[in-house]
Amino acid sequence: MRKSFIAKLVAKPEKAADLEVLQTELRQLVHAHEPDCEVYELFKAADEPFTYFCIATFKSEAAFDHHMGIDFHDRLVPPILDCLAQEMVLSFHEAV
């Protein structure tokens, strides 16, 4: 079964550009090194300043687990979290 998540990220205004740079690097690495990740994208909300949505879909639970443990994820996620004005809201979904 495919596994997806949507993460809502609200950046500190002074850290929004840093968040975009870090998420872009993470997306590029995911696309290059995780063939079982079908979707990994960052969207900026049109109506909420400094609000972003990271959307990802993995071919399986194992692919998601691999993503969570890969070295570049461990390197990039802590500085991404440091850019946030509030706790990330993460929801999981089954892709259809």
Order of alpha helices (4+ residues) and beta strands (2+ residues): beta-alpha-beta-beta-alpha-alpha-beta
